[in-house]
Amino acid sequence: MATTDFDFQSSRDKILQRAFRICGDLALGEPMTAEKLDQGNQILNDMVKSWQADHVFLWSEYVGSITLVASTQTYALSTDPLVFAVDKAFYRLSNADTAIEVTSYRKFQDITNKVETGSMPVVLAPYYDRTTGTTKVTLWPVPNTAAATGTIVYHGLTRLKDFDTATSTGDFSPAWTNALVYGIADDLADEKGLKLGERQIISQKAAKYFALAKRGDKAIDDSDFVCGTYNYGD
């Protein structure tokens, strides 16, 4: 079987069409008007942002690399996509990977000789730099000339993309599709003034699908990232 046998995922417009049909505001096969697309798109993106603010842990994984420079301790991570945390990191030399401890910037502060140099970094401490709006990492020990012949490979976490286009999926897992559809329908039901009984049915399904999808949620350990507490310059 081909991988295409398992890659189905609903696009933004398909999600919005289902939500409007659930509310009885769109017939099967009827095209979406520009007004409905705008209304549904605003609800969808606002809803996703509110989920993230409510500690729903939705993210994508990104594998990036850092080119080491001798005597340079601090490096900026990717800004496109914007990495906000680091899950794992390795020091790669001649295609051989050695795991690096990913710790918090607070724990990095406990190291006595922070400017000690060495032939391979063993600690990586991410932090958010408010002055630049980027995530940076500090390495220990500071790479020397020998260490600079290798690279750091990291597994970063990025925010999900917005639903900006008709075919976008927002990086969501298909497991979240029903939660998205019924979440939109729940807000639409209020805006369109559906009868109380109809709103209650939609709200109950929205809550059910949200709970099912959230079972796969995974929080980030506090030691992985400290947002904006310190600004450690290059």
Residue pairs with C-beta under 8 A, 6 or more apart in sequence:
8 174
9 169
9 172
9 174
9 177
10 18
10 169
10 174
10 177
10 181
11 166
11 167
11 168
11 169
12 41
12 44
12 163
12 165
12 166
12 167
12 168
12 169
12 170
13 32
13 37
13 166
13 167
15 44
15 177
15 180
15 181
15 184
16 32
16 36
16 37
16 40
16 41
16 44
16 184
17 26
17 32
18 181
18 185
19 40
19 181
19 182
19 184
19 185
19 188
20 26
20 32
20 36
20 40
20 185
20 188
21 27
21 28
22 181
22 182
22 185
22 202
23 185
23 188
23 189
23 192
23 194
23 202
24 194
24 198
25 36
25 188
25 192
26 32
26 36
32 40
39 188
39 191
40 184
40 188
41 163
43 184
43 187
43 188
43 191
44 163
44 180
44 184
45 162
45 163
47 180
47 183
47 184
47 187
48 58
48 160
48 162
48 163
48 170
48 180
51 58
52 58
52 159
52 160
55 219
56 214
56 217
57 217
57 218
57 219
57 220
58 159
58 160
58 172
58 176
59 84
59 157
59 158
59 159
59 160
60 81
60 157
60 158
60 159
60 160
60 161
60 171
61 87
61 155
61 156
61 157
61 158
62 78
62 81
62 83
62 155
62 156
62 157
62 158
63 153
63 154
63 155
63 156
64 77
64 78
64 83
64 153
64 154
64 156
65 92
65 151
65 152
65 153
65 154
66 75
66 77
66 137
66 151
66 152
66 153
66 154
67 151
68 121
68 139
68 143
68 147
68 148
68 149
68 150
68 151
68 152
69 143
69 148
70 143
70 144
70 145
70 147
70 148
71 117
71 142
71 143
71 144
72 142
72 143
72 234
73 115
73 138
73 139
73 140
73 142
73 143
73 234
74 136
74 137
74 138
74 139
74 232
74 233
74 234
75 136
75 137
75 139
75 152
76 129
76 132
76 134
76 135
76 136
77 83
77 86
77 126
77 134
77 135
77 136
77 137
77 154
77 156
78 156
78 158
79 134
81 158
81 159
81 161
82 134
82 135
82 158
82 159
83 135
83 156
83 157
83 158
84 128
84 135
84 156
84 157
84 158
84 159
84 225
84 227
85 126
85 135
85 156
85 157
85 220
85 224
85 225
86 102
86 124
86 126
86 135
86 137
86 154
86 155
86 156
86 157
86 224
86 225
87 102
87 155
87 156
87 157
87 220
87 224
88 99
88 102
88 154
88 155
89 99
89 100
89 102
89 124
89 137
89 152
89 153
89 154
89 155
90 97
90 98
90 99
90 100
90 152
90 153
90 154
91 97
91 98
91 100
91 120
91 121
91 147
91 150
91 151
91 152
92 98
92 150
92 151
92 152
92 153
93 120
93 149
93 150
93 151
94 150
97 153
98 120
100 121
100 122
100 123
100 124
100 152
101 122
101 123
101 124
102 124
102 125
102 126
102 223
102 224
103 123
103 124
103 125
103 223
104 125
104 222
104 223
104 224
104 225
104 226
105 125
105 126
105 127
105 138
105 226
105 229
105 230
105 232
106 226
106 229
106 230
107 125
107 223
108 114
108 123
108 125
108 138
108 140
109 230
111 123
111 140
114 140
115 142
116 140
116 141
116 142
117 141
117 142
117 143
117 144
118 141
118 142
118 143
118 144
118 147
119 144
119 146
119 147
120 143
120 147
120 150
121 139
121 140
121 141
121 143
121 147
121 152
122 140
122 141
123 139
123 140
124 137
124 138
124 139
124 152
124 154
125 137
125 138
125 139
125 140
126 135
126 136
126 137
126 224
126 225
126 226
127 135
127 136
127 137
127 138
127 225
127 226
127 227
127 228
127 229
127 230
127 231
127 232
128 134
128 135
128 136
128 225
128 226
128 227
128 228
129 135
129 136
129 231
129 232
130 228
130 231
131 231
135 156
135 225
136 232
137 152
137 154
138 232
139 152
157 220
160 170
160 171
160 172
161 168
161 170
161 171
162 168
162 170
163 169
163 170
172 180
173 213
173 216
175 212
175 213
175 216
176 213
178 209
178 212
178 213
179 206
179 209
179 210
179 212
179 213
179 214
181 209
182 202
182 205
182 206
182 209
182 210
183 206
183 209
183 210
185 202
185 206
186 199
186 202
186 203
186 206
189 198
189 199
189 202
189 203
190 199
194 202
